Amino acid sequence: MRFLDSTPACPISRRAFLGAGLSTLLLPGVTSADDLLPSSLGLCSFIRNEMRKANIPGLAAGFARDGVVQFAQGYGMADIAQHKAVTANTMFHIASVTKTVTATMIMRLAERGKLTLDEPISRHLDFPVVNPRFRDTAITFRQLLTHTSSISDARYYEIDFRESGRDAERTLPDFLKQYLAPGGDNYSDTACFSAARPGAAWDYCNVGFGLLGHLAGRIGGMDMREQTRRDIFAPLGMDHTSWTIKDTPQLHSAVPYDRVDSALIAVKPVGFPDWSAGMLRSSISDFMKFVAASANGGRSGGVELLGAADMAQMLDMRAPAGLPEWLSGQGLGWMASPLAGQVRPNHWGGDPGVFTAVYLAPATRCGVAIFTNVGASTENRTALKNIADRLFQAAVDLPRPSRRDQ
Protein backbone atom coordinates (compact mmCIF):
# COMPACT_ATOMS: atom_id res chain seq x y z
CA MET A 1 0.00 0.00 0.00
CA ARG A 2 2.55 2.60 1.02
CA PHE A 3 5.34 2.48 -1.54
CA LEU A 4 8.95 1.61 -0.80
CA ASP A 5 11.93 2.14 -3.08
CA SER A 6 12.12 -1.62 -3.54
CA THR A 7 8.53 -2.11 -4.73
CA PRO A 8 8.44 -3.62 -8.22
CA ALA A 9 6.84 -1.41 -10.86
CA CYS A 10 5.72 -2.50 -14.33
CA PRO A 11 7.01 -0.66 -17.38
CA ILE A 12 4.29 1.43 -19.07
CA SER A 13 3.72 2.95 -22.47
CA ARG A 14 4.70 6.58 -22.78
CA ARG A 15 2.59 9.38 -24.20
CA ALA A 16 3.29 13.00 -25.03
CA PHE A 17 3.56 15.27 -22.01
CA LEU A 18 0.38 17.30 -21.60
CA GLY A 19 1.79 20.77 -21.08
CA ALA A 20 3.61 22.57 -18.32
CA GLY A 21 2.88 25.28 -15.79
CA LEU A 22 5.03 26.55 -12.96
CA SER A 23 5.13 28.71 -9.89
CA THR A 24 8.27 29.32 -7.94
CA LEU A 25 9.47 30.09 -4.44
CA LEU A 26 13.00 31.40 -4.75
CA LEU A 27 15.63 33.53 -3.11
CA PRO A 28 14.85 37.28 -3.15
CA GLY A 29 15.54 38.83 -6.54
CA VAL A 30 15.75 35.51 -8.41
CA THR A 31 13.28 35.31 -11.29
CA SER A 32 13.77 31.76 -12.53
CA ALA A 33 15.30 28.53 -11.34
CA ASP A 34 18.03 28.63 -13.94
CA ASP A 35 19.13 32.06 -12.68
CA LEU A 36 20.25 30.30 -9.51
CA LEU A 37 22.69 28.06 -11.27
CA PRO A 38 25.48 27.90 -13.80
CA SER A 39 23.86 28.01 -17.23
CA SER A 40 25.20 24.56 -17.99
CA LEU A 41 23.09 23.02 -15.23
CA GLY A 42 19.69 23.93 -16.72
CA LEU A 43 17.68 22.64 -13.76
CA CYS A 44 14.19 23.48 -15.04
CA SER A 45 14.87 22.11 -18.51
CA PHE A 46 16.33 18.98 -16.95
CA ILE A 47 13.23 18.42 -14.78
CA ARG A 48 10.82 18.96 -17.67
CA ASN A 49 12.77 16.51 -19.81
CA GLU A 50 12.67 13.85 -17.08
CA MET A 51 8.90 14.41 -16.77
CA ARG A 52 8.44 13.92 -20.51
CA LYS A 53 10.46 10.70 -20.52
CA ALA A 54 8.52 9.25 -17.57
CA ASN A 55 5.07 10.60 -18.58
CA ILE A 56 4.62 12.50 -15.30
CA PRO A 57 1.65 14.92 -15.51
CA GLY A 58 2.54 17.10 -12.52
CA LEU A 59 5.58 17.46 -10.30
CA ALA A 60 6.84 19.72 -7.53
CA ALA A 61 10.49 19.89 -6.51
CA GLY A 62 12.60 21.79 -4.02
CA PHE A 63 15.93 22.01 -2.29
CA ALA A 64 17.19 23.53 0.96
CA ARG A 65 20.60 24.28 2.39
CA ASP A 66 21.78 25.44 5.80
CA GLY A 67 18.25 25.36 7.17
CA VAL A 68 16.84 27.63 4.47
CA VAL A 69 14.49 26.68 1.62
CA GLN A 70 16.32 27.93 -1.46
CA PHE A 71 14.00 26.65 -4.17
CA ALA A 72 10.46 25.25 -4.47
CA GLN A 73 8.74 25.01 -7.81
CA GLY A 74 5.84 23.34 -9.61
CA TYR A 75 5.80 21.88 -13.10
CA GLY A 76 3.09 20.46 -15.32
CA MET A 77 -0.55 19.84 -14.47
CA ALA A 78 -2.24 19.44 -11.09
CA ASP A 79 -5.53 18.82 -12.92
CA ILE A 80 -5.40 18.01 -16.62
CA ALA A 81 -9.14 18.34 -17.27
CA GLN A 82 -9.29 21.76 -15.62
CA HIS A 83 -5.95 22.93 -17.09
CA LYS A 84 -4.77 23.70 -13.56
CA ALA A 85 -1.01 24.05 -13.26
CA VAL A 86 1.09 22.75 -10.38
CA THR A 87 2.35 25.59 -8.20
CA ALA A 88 4.65 25.71 -5.20
CA ASN A 89 1.48 25.63 -3.05
CA THR A 90 -0.17 22.63 -4.74
CA MET A 91 -0.86 19.97 -2.12
CA PHE A 92 0.23 16.41 -2.99
CA HIS A 93 -0.54 13.23 -1.09
CA ILE A 94 2.99 12.40 0.09
CA ALA A 95 2.14 8.82 1.20
CA SER A 96 4.88 7.07 3.23
CA VAL A 97 7.07 10.17 3.38
CA THR A 98 4.56 10.91 6.18
CA LYS A 99 6.52 8.49 8.35
CA THR A 100 9.37 10.98 8.69
CA VAL A 101 6.95 13.44 10.34
CA THR A 102 5.49 10.77 12.65
CA ALA A 103 9.00 9.70 13.68
CA THR A 104 9.93 13.33 14.38
CA MET A 105 6.88 13.75 16.62
CA ILE A 106 7.89 10.67 18.62
CA MET A 107 11.40 12.07 19.00
CA ARG A 108 9.99 15.39 20.23
CA LEU A 109 8.09 13.51 22.93
CA ALA A 110 11.29 11.65 23.83
CA GLU A 111 13.14 14.98 24.09
CA ARG A 112 10.53 16.17 26.56
CA GLY A 113 11.02 13.06 28.69
CA LYS A 114 7.57 11.66 27.89
CA LEU A 115 9.00 8.36 26.66
CA THR A 116 12.29 6.53 26.15
CA LEU A 117 13.03 4.75 22.91
CA ASP A 118 13.87 1.40 24.49
CA GLU A 119 10.99 1.13 26.94
CA PRO A 120 8.06 -1.25 26.28
CA ILE A 121 5.21 0.42 24.41
CA SER A 122 2.77 -1.61 26.53
CA ARG A 123 3.20 0.91 29.36
CA HIS A 124 1.31 3.45 27.29
CA LEU A 125 -1.43 1.30 25.72
CA ASP A 126 -4.96 0.34 26.71
CA PHE A 127 -4.88 -2.96 24.77
CA PRO A 128 -2.25 -5.70 24.53
CA VAL A 129 0.33 -5.75 21.71
CA VAL A 130 2.46 -8.88 22.07
CA ASN A 131 3.90 -11.21 19.45
CA PRO A 132 2.17 -14.50 20.43
CA ARG A 133 5.32 -16.45 19.57
CA PHE A 134 7.44 -14.35 21.96
CA ARG A 135 5.23 -13.32 24.86
CA ASP A 136 8.29 -12.73 27.04
CA THR A 137 9.77 -10.07 24.69
CA ALA A 138 8.49 -6.50 24.83
CA ILE A 139 8.02 -4.36 21.74
CA THR A 140 9.71 -0.93 22.03
CA PHE A 141 9.46 2.48 20.38
CA ARG A 142 12.86 2.02 18.74
CA GLN A 143 11.69 -1.22 17.15
CA LEU A 144 8.58 0.46 15.73
CA LEU A 145 10.69 3.31 14.35
CA THR A 146 13.17 0.93 12.72
CA HIS A 147 10.67 -1.62 11.35
CA THR A 148 12.01 -4.36 13.64
CA SER A 149 8.99 -4.72 15.99
CA SER A 150 7.85 -8.08 14.51
CA ILE A 151 4.42 -6.59 13.79
CA SER A 152 3.58 -7.69 10.26
CA ASP A 153 1.66 -6.06 7.41
CA ALA A 154 0.79 -9.46 5.91
CA ARG A 155 -2.81 -9.37 7.12
CA TYR A 156 -3.00 -5.67 6.30
CA TYR A 157 -2.43 -6.35 2.62
CA GLU A 158 -4.85 -9.28 2.58
CA ILE A 159 -7.70 -6.98 3.62
CA ASP A 160 -6.77 -3.58 2.09
CA PHE A 161 -8.17 -0.96 4.45
CA ARG A 162 -8.14 1.88 1.93
CA GLU A 163 -11.32 3.79 1.13
CA SER A 164 -11.71 5.40 -2.27
CA GLY A 165 -12.39 9.10 -2.53
CA ARG A 166 -12.75 9.86 1.16
CA ASP A 167 -11.08 9.68 4.54
CA ALA A 168 -11.42 6.38 6.38
CA GLU A 169 -14.46 6.11 8.64
CA ARG A 170 -12.74 3.66 11.00
CA THR A 171 -10.74 5.38 13.72
CA LEU A 172 -7.07 4.66 14.28
CA PRO A 173 -7.60 3.16 17.79
CA ASP A 174 -10.32 0.83 16.51
CA PHE A 175 -8.24 -0.24 13.51
CA LEU A 176 -5.29 -1.07 15.78
CA LYS A 177 -7.32 -2.95 18.38
CA GLN A 178 -9.05 -5.05 15.74
CA TYR A 179 -5.69 -5.85 14.10
CA LEU A 180 -3.33 -6.29 17.04
CA ALA A 181 -5.37 -7.44 20.05
CA PRO A 182 -6.37 -11.12 20.38
CA GLY A 183 -10.05 -11.51 19.55
CA GLY A 184 -10.04 -8.53 17.18
CA ASP A 185 -11.99 -8.88 13.93
CA ASN A 186 -8.78 -8.74 11.85
CA TYR A 187 -6.40 -10.41 14.29
CA SER A 188 -4.29 -13.37 13.23
CA ASP A 189 -1.48 -14.98 15.24
CA THR A 190 0.39 -15.82 12.06
CA ALA A 191 -0.39 -12.87 9.76
CA CYS A 192 -0.36 -9.89 12.16
CA PHE A 193 3.02 -10.82 13.67
CA SER A 194 6.10 -12.31 12.05
CA ALA A 195 8.06 -15.39 13.08
CA ALA A 196 10.99 -13.21 14.19
CA ARG A 197 11.48 -12.11 17.79
CA PRO A 198 10.90 -8.36 18.37
CA GLY A 199 14.12 -6.52 17.56
CA ALA A 200 15.60 -9.42 15.59
CA ALA A 201 14.74 -8.63 11.95
CA TRP A 202 13.71 -5.83 9.62
CA ASP A 203 10.20 -6.01 8.13
CA TYR A 204 8.70 -2.79 6.73
CA CYS A 205 5.49 -2.13 8.63
CA ASN A 206 2.73 0.43 8.07
CA VAL A 207 0.75 -0.89 11.03
CA GLY A 208 3.73 -0.15 13.28
CA PHE A 209 3.68 3.51 12.23
CA GLY A 210 -0.07 3.57 12.75
CA LEU A 211 0.65 2.38 16.29
CA LEU A 212 3.23 5.16 16.75
CA GLY A 213 0.59 7.73 15.84
CA HIS A 214 -1.79 6.29 18.45
CA LEU A 215 0.96 6.16 21.08
CA ALA A 216 1.92 9.78 20.40
CA GLY A 217 -1.67 10.79 21.00
CA ARG A 218 -1.94 8.94 24.29
CA ILE A 219 1.42 10.15 25.56
CA GLY A 220 1.11 13.73 24.34
CA GLY A 221 -2.42 14.18 25.64
CA MET A 222 -3.98 15.04 22.27
CA ASP A 223 -4.41 13.51 18.82
CA MET A 224 -1.01 13.41 17.12
CA ARG A 225 -2.43 15.36 14.18
CA GLU A 226 -3.13 18.27 16.53
CA GLN A 227 0.32 17.91 18.09
CA THR A 228 2.04 18.13 14.72
CA ARG A 229 -0.02 21.18 13.76
CA ARG A 230 0.94 22.90 17.00
CA ASP A 231 4.56 21.76 17.37
CA ILE A 232 5.78 21.30 13.77
CA PHE A 233 3.55 22.83 11.11
CA ALA A 234 2.65 26.13 12.82
CA PRO A 235 6.20 27.03 13.97
CA LEU A 236 7.59 26.27 10.51
CA GLY A 237 4.79 28.20 8.76
CA MET A 238 3.39 25.13 7.00
CA ASP A 239 -0.11 26.33 6.12
CA HIS A 240 -0.62 24.15 3.05
CA THR A 241 -0.39 20.85 4.92
CA SER A 242 -3.27 18.59 5.98
CA TRP A 243 -3.82 15.14 7.47
CA THR A 244 -7.15 14.56 5.71
CA ILE A 245 -8.72 14.62 2.26
CA LYS A 246 -11.63 16.75 3.49
CA ASP A 247 -9.26 19.44 4.80
CA THR A 248 -7.32 19.65 1.53
CA PRO A 249 -8.81 22.55 -0.46
CA GLN A 250 -9.84 21.60 -3.99
CA LEU A 251 -8.15 24.78 -5.23
CA HIS A 252 -4.76 23.51 -4.03
CA SER A 253 -5.20 19.76 -4.54
CA ALA A 254 -3.24 17.70 -7.09
CA VAL A 255 -5.44 15.19 -8.88
CA PRO A 256 -3.87 11.69 -8.76
CA TYR A 257 -3.40 9.79 -12.02
CA ASP A 258 -2.69 6.22 -12.98
CA ARG A 259 -1.53 4.97 -16.37
CA VAL A 260 -3.77 2.68 -18.39
CA ASP A 261 -1.96 1.57 -21.53
CA SER A 262 -0.83 4.88 -23.01
CA ALA A 263 -3.32 7.11 -21.19
CA LEU A 264 -3.25 9.04 -17.92
CA ILE A 265 -6.49 8.35 -16.03
CA ALA A 266 -7.63 10.39 -13.03
CA VAL A 267 -8.27 8.26 -9.93
CA LYS A 268 -9.87 9.09 -6.62
CA PRO A 269 -7.65 9.84 -3.64
CA VAL A 270 -7.51 7.14 -0.99
CA GLY A 271 -8.02 7.34 2.75
CA PHE A 272 -6.97 4.79 5.34
CA PRO A 273 -7.30 4.50 9.11
CA ASP A 274 -3.55 4.27 9.87
CA TRP A 275 -3.13 7.91 8.87
CA SER A 276 0.20 8.35 10.72
CA ALA A 277 1.75 5.86 8.27
CA GLY A 278 0.91 7.77 5.11
CA MET A 279 -2.03 10.18 4.91
CA LEU A 280 -0.25 13.55 5.00
CA ARG A 281 -0.85 16.03 2.19
CA SER A 282 1.53 18.93 1.73
CA SER A 283 2.87 21.43 -0.78
CA ILE A 284 6.51 21.57 -1.79
CA SER A 285 6.81 25.11 -0.37
CA ASP A 286 5.60 23.77 2.99
CA PHE A 287 7.34 20.43 3.18
CA MET A 288 10.72 21.82 2.19
CA LYS A 289 10.70 23.74 5.50
CA PHE A 290 10.52 20.39 7.32
CA VAL A 291 13.23 18.98 5.01
CA ALA A 292 15.40 22.05 5.62
CA ALA A 293 15.30 21.49 9.39
CA SER A 294 15.87 17.74 9.08
CA ALA A 295 19.01 18.28 6.98
CA ASN A 296 20.28 21.07 9.24
CA GLY A 297 20.60 19.41 12.63
CA GLY A 298 16.92 19.99 13.45
CA ARG A 299 16.80 23.79 12.90
CA SER A 300 15.25 25.97 10.21
CA GLY A 301 14.50 29.69 10.19
CA GLY A 302 15.09 30.07 13.91
CA VAL A 303 12.76 27.15 14.71
CA GLU A 304 14.20 24.15 16.54
CA LEU A 305 12.33 21.11 15.27
CA LEU A 306 14.63 18.79 17.27
CA GLY A 307 17.87 19.16 19.15
CA ALA A 308 20.97 18.38 17.11
CA ALA A 309 21.73 15.18 19.05
CA ASP A 310 18.24 13.79 18.54
CA MET A 311 18.21 14.72 14.87
CA ALA A 312 21.54 12.95 14.47
CA GLN A 313 20.12 9.90 16.23
CA MET A 314 17.25 9.75 13.74
CA LEU A 315 19.80 9.66 10.91
CA ASP A 316 22.15 7.16 12.57
CA MET A 317 21.85 4.22 10.18
CA ARG A 318 22.04 0.60 11.30
CA ALA A 319 21.80 -2.66 9.37
CA PRO A 320 19.42 -5.07 11.12
CA ALA A 321 19.08 -8.64 9.93
CA GLY A 322 16.75 -8.87 6.97
CA LEU A 323 17.52 -5.37 5.66
CA PRO A 324 16.99 -5.62 1.87
CA GLU A 325 20.00 -5.15 -0.37
CA TRP A 326 18.63 -1.97 -1.92
CA LEU A 327 18.85 -0.27 1.49
CA SER A 328 22.17 0.73 3.05
CA GLY A 329 20.74 1.32 6.51
CA GLN A 330 17.72 1.99 8.69
CA GLY A 331 17.45 4.96 11.02
CA LEU A 332 14.56 6.18 13.17
CA GLY A 333 11.87 6.66 10.55
CA TRP A 334 14.46 7.56 7.90
CA MET A 335 16.25 5.00 5.72
CA ALA A 336 19.43 5.18 3.65
CA SER A 337 20.29 4.07 0.13
CA PRO A 338 22.64 5.13 -2.66
CA LEU A 339 21.86 8.09 -4.91
CA ALA A 340 24.34 8.72 -7.71
CA GLY A 341 26.96 6.73 -5.83
CA GLN A 342 26.50 8.43 -2.46
CA VAL A 343 24.52 7.00 0.44
CA ARG A 344 21.75 9.41 1.50
CA PRO A 345 19.11 9.28 4.24
CA ASN A 346 15.76 9.22 2.46
CA HIS A 347 12.17 8.06 2.32
CA TRP A 348 9.88 7.28 -0.58
CA GLY A 349 6.10 7.17 -0.76
CA GLY A 350 3.43 5.90 -3.07
CA ASP A 351 -0.26 5.13 -3.29
CA PRO A 352 -2.69 5.06 -6.22
CA GLY A 353 -1.84 8.07 -8.34
CA VAL A 354 1.04 9.43 -6.24
CA PHE A 355 4.79 8.90 -6.01
CA THR A 356 7.14 10.95 -3.80
CA ALA A 357 10.70 11.04 -2.52
CA VAL A 358 12.80 13.03 -0.05
CA TYR A 359 16.58 12.87 0.43
CA LEU A 360 18.96 14.46 2.95
CA ALA A 361 22.68 15.21 2.88
CA PRO A 362 23.45 16.07 6.54
CA ALA A 363 27.17 16.56 5.89
CA THR A 364 26.43 19.52 3.60
CA ARG A 365 23.15 20.46 5.35
CA CYS A 366 21.22 19.99 2.11
CA GLY A 367 17.88 18.33 1.47
CA VAL A 368 15.65 17.78 -1.56
CA ALA A 369 12.10 16.59 -2.19
CA ILE A 370 10.08 15.62 -5.26
CA PHE A 371 6.30 15.06 -5.36
CA THR A 372 4.37 13.69 -8.37
CA ASN A 373 0.71 12.98 -9.04
CA VAL A 374 1.11 9.70 -10.90
CA GLY A 375 1.54 6.13 -9.70
CA ALA A 376 4.89 4.38 -9.43
CA SER A 377 6.66 2.94 -12.44
CA THR A 378 10.16 1.99 -13.47
CA GLU A 379 10.41 5.17 -15.52
CA ASN A 380 9.30 7.62 -12.86
CA ARG A 381 11.44 6.00 -10.18
CA THR A 382 14.42 6.64 -12.44
CA ALA A 383 13.20 10.19 -13.10
CA LEU A 384 12.85 10.99 -9.39
CA LYS A 385 16.35 9.74 -8.66
CA ASN A 386 17.79 11.74 -11.55
CA ILE A 387 15.96 14.88 -10.41
CA ALA A 388 17.02 14.39 -6.79
CA ASP A 389 20.66 14.16 -7.84
CA ARG A 390 20.37 17.31 -9.96
CA LEU A 391 18.69 19.19 -7.10
CA PHE A 392 21.61 18.31 -4.84
CA GLN A 393 23.98 19.66 -7.49
CA ALA A 394 21.98 22.89 -7.55
CA ALA A 395 22.08 23.19 -3.77
CA VAL A 396 25.85 22.71 -3.65
CA ASP A 397 26.40 25.19 -6.51
CA LEU A 398 24.79 28.06 -4.62
CA PRO A 399 27.26 30.41 -2.92
CA ARG A 400 27.13 30.00 0.85
CA PRO A 401 25.77 32.91 2.88
CA SER A 402 28.07 34.66 5.32
CA ARG A 403 26.08 33.33 8.28
CA ARG A 404 24.75 29.82 8.70
CA ASP A 405 21.37 29.15 10.29
CA GLN A 406 22.32 27.04 13.28
Stockholm file with secondary structure:
# STOCKHOLM 1.0

chainA/1-406         MRFLDSTPACPISRRAFLGAGLSTLLLPGVTSADDLLPSSLGLCSFIRNEMRKANIPGLAAGFARDGVVQFAQGYGMADIAQHKAVTANTMFHIASVTKTVTATMIMRLAERGKLTLDEPISRHLDFPVVNPRFRDTAITFRQLLTHTSSISDARYYEIDFRESGRDAERTLPDFLKQYLAPGGDNYSDTACFSAARPGAAWDYCNVGFGLLGHLAGRIGGMDMREQTRRDIFAPLGMDHTSWTIKDTPQLHSAVPYDRVDSALIAVKPVGFPDWSAGMLRSSISDFMKFVAASANGGRSGGVELLGAADMAQMLDMRAPAGLPEWLSGQGLGWMASPLAGQVRPNHWGGDPGVFTAVYLAPATRCGVAIFTNVGASTENRTALKNIADRLFQAAVDLPRPSRRDQ
#=GR chainA/1-406 SS CCCCTTCCCCCCCCCCCCCCCCCEEESTTCCSGGGGSCTTTCHHHHHHHHHHHHTCSEEEEEEEETTEEEEEEEEEEEETTTTEECCTTCEEECGGGHHHHHHHHHHHHHHTTSCCTTSBGGGGCSSCCCCTTCTTSCCBHHHHHTTCSCBCSHHHHHHCCCEETSCCSSCHHHHHHHHHSTTCTTCCTTTSBCSSCTTSSCCCCHHHHHHHHHHHHHHHTSCHHHHHIIIIIHHHTCCSEESSSTTSCGGGBCCCEEEETTEEEECCCEECSCGGGTCCEEEHHHHHHHHHHHHTTTEETTEESSCHHHHHHHTCCBCCTTCCTTCSEECSSCEEEEETTEEEEEEEEEETTEEEEEEEEGGGTEEEEEEESBCCCHHHHHHHHHHHHHHHHHHHHSCCCSSCCC
#=GC SS_cons         CCCCTTCCCCCCCCCCCCCCCCCEEESTTCCSGGGGSCTTTCHHHHHHHHHHHHTCSEEEEEEEETTEEEEEEEEEEEETTTTEECCTTCEEECGGGHHHHHHHHHHHHHHTTSCCTTSBGGGGCSSCCCCTTCTTSCCBHHHHHTTCSCBCSHHHHHHCCCEETSCCSSCHHHHHHHHHSTTCTTCCTTTSBCSSCTTSSCCCCHHHHHHHHHHHHHHHTSCHHHHHIIIIIHHHTCCSEESSSTTSCGGGBCCCEEEETTEEEECCCEECSCGGGTCCEEEHHHHHHHHHHHHTTTEETTEESSCHHHHHHHTCCBCCTTCCTTCSEECSSCEEEEETTEEEEEEEEEETTEEEEEEEEGGGTEEEEEEESBCCCHHHHHHHHHHHHHHHHHHHHSCCCSSCCC
//
